């Protein structure tokens, strides 16, 4: 396997996951069936995914000096993730409340990013060597937007390919798009970014065209059970999802896809092949509970792809 290096800048939050017979309505109390506390946060989940797939991962973030921060550091030690640039804040480590419908596997999430929202430009500068050594730099929107832009700008200045996973979705300035070699929204995020309705493949194509026009050369829109759309000025490819078994929980699917996608790109795969690889990683993750714990190992992904 090649020396694949990926730098991820993003959030860690502790996931507090509740499984219920159905998602509660406002004012409704539902008796749940189970509760789990585990590692989460989009950036951290993506870092774990890439590490389990064989990448050498450097993670750039900030944690509180508290039990949730200790949970994060234990994860990075166990997964072999370079955590030299995971800084300590006086702010508490973030948390996420995840309510999962145990019938459909769908979820509703409230995230409070906490300490990772206080990452500074100087701290990003301290990680320049790790960023510059990476084949890919990836970040998300569970951070301050100014931090996201500075991280992307730093990676671009070092000649490193940049991926923005624009999650959770919010409108972005054109200056950010110009720093992205690839953006990877899901359907709802693509709709927020572009104002287009993304209810089917045609809607995804329309939204991708808007993002291309804003200066992003490569767009991948993930479509859940329908796979993903990979689009450039000259390529338009609908990549089918891979069925790895019954769906248990979809919470970590987007992070699984992005960790796989970034790893494949860092290994030299083209956009479509990297999208296929990401779909396989996501396909396995949804058959398991949790976010970071659901991320598969490389041999599992390779076996699923061989089965087709």
C-alpha positions as CSV (number, residue, x, y, z in Angstrom):
1,X,0.0,0.0,0.0
2,X,1.4,3.5,-0.9
3,X,2.5,6.0,1.8
4,X,-0.8,7.8,1.9
5,X,-0.9,10.9,4.0
6,X,-4.1,12.8,4.8
7,X,-4.5,15.9,7.0
8,X,-7.9,16.5,8.5
9,X,-8.9,19.7,10.3
10,X,-12.2,19.6,12.1
11,X,-14.3,18.9,15.1
12,X,-14.4,16.3,17.8
13,X,-17.5,16.1,19.9
14,X,-18.7,13.3,22.2
15,X,-21.8,11.6,20.6
16,X,-24.7,10.9,23.0
17,X,-26.8,8.6,20.9
18,X,-30.4,7.6,21.8
19,X,-32.3,5.0,19.9
20,X,-36.1,5.3,19.9
21,X,-39.1,3.7,18.2
22,X,-39.6,7.0,16.3
23,X,-38.2,10.5,16.3
24,X,-40.0,12.6,18.8
25,X,-42.2,15.6,17.7
26,X,-41.8,19.0,19.5
27,X,-43.2,18.6,23.0
28,X,-43.2,14.8,22.8
29,X,-41.3,12.5,25.2
30,X,-40.4,9.1,23.8
31,X,-39.2,6.1,25.8
32,X,-36.0,5.0,24.1
33,X,-34.5,1.6,23.8
34,X,-30.8,2.2,24.3
35,X,-28.2,4.9,24.9
36,X,-24.5,5.1,23.9
37,X,-21.7,7.5,24.6
38,X,-18.9,7.5,22.0
39,X,-16.5,9.6,19.9
40,X,-17.9,11.7,17.2
41,X,-17.5,15.0,15.3
42,X,-17.3,15.2,11.6
43,X,-13.6,15.9,11.4
44,X,-12.7,13.3,13.9
45,X,-14.9,10.7,12.3
46,X,-13.3,11.3,9.0
47,X,-9.9,11.1,10.4
48,X,-10.7,7.7,12.0
49,X,-12.2,6.5,8.7
50,X,-9.1,7.4,6.8
51,X,-6.8,5.8,9.4
52,X,-8.6,2.5,9.4
53,X,-8.3,2.5,5.6
54,X,-4.6,2.7,5.8
55,X,-3.8,6.4,5.5
56,X,-1.3,8.1,7.8
57,X,-3.6,10.8,9.3
58,X,-2.7,14.0,11.0
59,X,-5.7,15.6,12.9
60,X,-5.9,19.3,13.6
61,X,-8.4,20.4,16.2
62,X,-8.9,21.6,19.8
63,X,-10.3,19.8,22.9
64,X,-11.2,20.8,26.3
65,X,-9.3,19.6,29.4
66,X,-12.2,17.3,30.4
67,X,-13.4,13.7,30.2
68,X,-14.7,14.1,26.6
69,X,-11.2,15.4,25.6
70,X,-9.6,12.4,27.2
71,X,-12.0,10.2,25.3
72,X,-10.8,11.8,22.0
73,X,-7.1,11.4,22.8
74,X,-7.7,7.7,23.7
75,X,-9.3,7.2,20.3
76,X,-6.4,8.9,18.4
77,X,-3.9,6.8,20.3
78,X,-5.8,3.6,19.6
79,X,-6.3,4.4,15.9
80,X,-2.7,5.6,15.3
81,X,-3.7,9.1,14.4
82,X,-1.1,11.9,14.7
83,X,-2.6,14.2,17.4
84,X,0.4,16.5,17.8
85,X,-1.8,19.4,16.5
86,X,-4.9,18.7,18.7
87,X,-4.6,21.6,21.0
88,X,-6.1,22.2,24.5
89,X,-8.7,24.9,25.2
90,X,-10.2,26.4,28.4
91,X,-13.6,25.8,26.6
92,X,-15.3,22.4,27.1
93,X,-15.1,19.7,24.5
94,X,-18.2,19.7,22.3
95,X,-21.1,17.3,22.3
96,X,-23.8,16.0,20.0
97,X,-27.2,14.7,20.9
98,X,-28.2,12.0,18.3
99,X,-31.7,10.6,18.2
100,X,-31.9,7.5,16.0
101,X,-35.2,6.0,14.7
102,X,-34.5,2.3,15.3
103,X,-36.9,1.3,12.5
104,X,-35.6,3.4,9.6
105,X,-32.1,4.2,10.9
106,X,-32.7,7.9,10.2
107,X,-31.5,10.4,12.7
108,X,-31.8,14.0,14.0
109,X,-28.7,15.6,15.5
110,X,-27.9,18.7,17.6
111,X,-24.2,19.6,17.7
112,X,-22.4,22.0,20.1
113,X,-18.9,22.2,18.7
114,X,-17.3,23.6,21.9
115,X,-13.5,23.8,22.1
116,X,-12.9,23.1,18.4
117,X,-14.6,26.4,17.5
118,X,-11.6,28.2,19.2
119,X,-8.8,26.8,17.0
120,X,-6.6,29.7,16.0
121,X,-4.7,30.6,12.8
122,X,-1.4,30.4,14.8
123,X,-2.3,26.8,15.7
124,X,-3.0,26.0,12.1
125,X,0.3,27.5,11.2
126,X,2.0,25.2,13.8
127,X,0.6,22.3,11.7
128,X,2.0,23.5,8.3
129,X,4.6,20.7,8.1
130,X,1.9,18.0,8.6
131,X,-0.4,19.8,6.1
132,X,2.3,20.2,3.5
133,X,3.3,16.5,3.8
134,X,-0.2,15.3,3.1
135,X,-1.6,14.3,-0.3
136,X,-5.0,15.7,0.7
137,X,-6.2,18.2,3.2
138,X,-9.9,17.9,4.2
139,X,-12.1,20.1,6.4
140,X,-15.8,20.7,7.3
141,X,-18.1,23.3,8.7
142,X,-18.4,22.3,12.4
143,X,-15.8,25.1,12.9
144,X,-15.7,28.9,12.6
145,X,-15.9,29.8,8.9
146,X,-12.8,32.0,9.2
147,X,-10.9,29.0,10.5
148,X,-12.1,26.8,7.6
149,X,-11.0,29.4,5.1
150,X,-7.6,29.9,6.7
151,X,-7.0,26.1,6.7
152,X,-8.0,25.7,3.1
153,X,-5.8,28.7,2.1
154,X,-2.9,27.3,4.0
155,X,-3.2,23.9,2.3
156,X,-3.5,25.6,-1.2
157,X,-0.4,27.7,-0.5
158,X,1.5,24.5,0.2
159,X,0.3,22.8,-3.0
160,X,-1.9,20.3,-1.3
161,X,-5.2,19.1,-2.8
162,X,-8.2,20.5,-0.7
163,X,-11.5,18.9,0.1
164,X,-14.4,20.8,1.8
165,X,-17.2,18.7,3.2
166,X,-19.7,21.5,3.7
167,X,-21.4,20.0,6.6
168,X,-23.5,21.1,8.3
169,X,-24.8,23.1,5.3
170,X,-24.7,26.9,5.3
171,X,-24.2,29.5,2.6
172,X,-20.5,30.2,1.8
173,X,-18.6,33.2,0.3
174,X,-17.2,32.7,-3.2
175,X,-13.7,33.2,-1.7
176,X,-14.0,29.8,0.0
177,X,-15.1,27.9,-3.1
178,X,-12.0,29.2,-5.0
179,X,-9.9,27.4,-2.3
180,X,-11.5,24.0,-2.8
181,X,-10.3,21.4,-5.3
182,X,-13.4,19.4,-4.4
183,X,-16.6,19.9,-2.4
184,X,-18.7,16.9,-1.1
185,X,-22.1,18.0,0.0
186,X,-25.0,15.6,0.6
187,X,-28.5,16.4,-0.9
188,X,-29.6,18.9,1.8
189,X,-26.3,20.6,2.0
190,X,-26.1,21.0,-1.8
191,X,-29.6,22.6,-1.7
192,X,-28.5,25.1,1.0
193,X,-25.3,26.0,-0.9
194,X,-27.0,26.4,-4.3
195,X,-30.7,27.2,-3.7
196,X,-31.5,24.2,-6.0
197,X,-33.9,21.4,-5.0
198,X,-31.9,18.2,-4.8
199,X,-34.6,15.5,-4.7
200,X,-33.2,13.3,-7.6
201,X,-30.2,12.9,-9.9
202,X,-31.3,15.7,-12.2
203,X,-31.5,18.1,-9.2
204,X,-28.0,17.0,-8.1
205,X,-26.6,17.7,-11.6
206,X,-28.2,21.1,-11.5
207,X,-26.7,21.9,-8.1
208,X,-23.3,20.6,-9.1
209,X,-23.3,22.9,-12.1
210,X,-23.8,25.9,-9.8
211,X,-20.8,24.8,-7.7
212,X,-18.7,24.3,-10.7
213,X,-19.6,27.8,-11.9
214,X,-18.4,29.2,-8.5
215,X,-14.9,27.9,-9.2
216,X,-14.9,24.4,-7.7
217,X,-13.3,22.1,-10.3
218,X,-14.6,18.8,-8.8
219,X,-18.0,18.2,-7.2
220,X,-19.3,15.1,-5.5
221,X,-22.9,15.1,-4.2
222,X,-23.7,12.1,-2.0
223,X,-27.2,10.8,-2.5
224,X,-27.7,8.3,0.3
225,X,-29.0,5.0,-0.9
226,X,-28.7,6.3,-4.4
227,X,-25.0,6.5,-4.3
228,X,-23.3,9.7,-5.4
229,X,-22.8,12.0,-8.4
230,X,-19.3,12.9,-9.4
231,X,-19.1,15.9,-11.8
232,X,-16.5,18.1,-13.4
233,X,-16.6,20.3,-16.5
234,X,-16.0,17.2,-18.6
235,X,-17.3,14.3,-16.4
236,X,-20.7,13.4,-15.1
237,X,-20.9,10.0,-13.4
238,X,-23.6,8.5,-11.2
239,X,-21.9,6.1,-8.9
240,X,-24.3,3.5,-7.4
241,X,-24.3,2.7,-3.7
242,X,-23.0,-0.7,-2.5
243,X,-25.2,-2.9,-0.4
244,X,-23.3,-4.3,2.5
245,X,-26.3,-5.6,4.5
246,X,-29.3,-4.2,6.4
247,X,-29.2,-0.6,7.4
248,X,-28.8,-0.1,11.2
249,X,-27.9,3.6,11.4
250,X,-27.0,6.3,8.8
251,X,-25.4,8.8,11.2
252,X,-21.8,8.2,10.2
253,X,-22.3,7.5,6.5
254,X,-21.3,10.9,5.2
255,X,-18.1,10.9,7.3
256,X,-17.3,7.4,6.2
257,X,-17.7,8.4,2.6
258,X,-15.5,11.4,3.0
259,X,-12.8,9.5,4.9
260,X,-12.8,6.9,2.1
261,X,-12.9,9.5,-0.7
262,X,-10.0,11.4,0.7
263,X,-7.9,8.3,1.2
264,X,-8.5,7.1,-2.3
265,X,-7.6,10.5,-3.8
266,X,-4.4,10.6,-1.7
267,X,-3.5,7.2,-3.1
268,X,-3.8,8.6,-6.6
269,X,-7.3,7.5,-7.6
270,X,-9.3,9.7,-10.0
271,X,-12.5,11.4,-9.0
272,X,-14.9,8.6,-10.1
273,X,-12.8,5.8,-8.6
274,X,-12.4,7.7,-5.3
275,X,-16.2,8.2,-5.3
276,X,-16.7,4.5,-5.8
277,X,-14.4,3.8,-2.9
278,X,-16.1,6.3,-0.7
279,X,-19.5,4.7,-1.5
280,X,-18.2,1.3,-0.4
281,X,-16.9,2.7,2.9
282,X,-20.2,4.3,3.6
283,X,-22.1,1.2,2.6
284,X,-20.4,-0.8,5.4
285,X,-20.7,2.0,8.0
286,X,-24.5,2.1,7.8
287,X,-24.7,-1.6,8.9
288,X,-23.3,-0.7,12.3
289,X,-24.1,1.5,15.3
290,X,-22.3,4.7,16.0
291,X,-20.2,7.1,14.0
292,X,-16.5,6.6,14.5
293,X,-17.1,3.0,15.8
294,X,-18.9,2.2,12.5
295,X,-15.9,3.0,10.3
296,X,-14.7,-0.2,8.5
297,X,-11.2,-1.6,8.1
298,X,-9.5,-1.6,4.6
299,X,-9.8,-5.4,4.2
300,X,-13.6,-5.1,4.7
301,X,-13.9,-2.4,2.0
302,X,-11.8,-4.3,-0.4
303,X,-13.9,-7.5,0.1
304,X,-17.1,-5.6,-0.5
305,X,-15.8,-4.1,-3.7
306,X,-14.7,-7.5,-5.0
307,X,-18.3,-8.8,-4.4
308,X,-19.6,-5.8,-6.3
